[in-house]
Amino acid sequence: MSVAHGLLGLAIACALWNVVAGILICIELGQRGVKINYVFIKALMPWYAHRYKSITLQETGKVGPLFYHWIISINAALVTAIAGIVALRM
C-alpha cells in the first residue's frame, strides 16, 4: 500500500468523522427546538454548525465541542485528499 492510498483512506475517514459530527450537531439543535431540514441538510450544514456555535456560546460562554469536531474534520479531509491526489500523481 502506498502513501497516496493511505492518505486517501485517511481523507475518507475524516469525511465520515465530519458526517457523524454533523449528525450530532443536528441532534443537539433539534433538542434545543431548532427545526432541521433533512432534505437539504448537506447544503445547510454550515449554517447549522454556526447556529450550534452561537447557541452553545450563549448558553455556556464557550463554543460547544461538536463545532470544533465539524470544522477540524472537514478541513482534515480536504488537506489529506489533496495530499493523496498529489502523491498519486508523482
JOMOJO-V72462 format. One record per run of one state. SS is the DSSP state (H for helix, E for strand, - for the rest). FROM is the first residue (numbers start at 0). TO is the last residue. Records with the same first field share a line. If there is no record, write none. Layout:
SS: FROM-TO + FROM-TO
This chain:
-: 0-1 + 31-39 + 60-63 + 89-89
H: 2-30 + 40-59 + 64-88
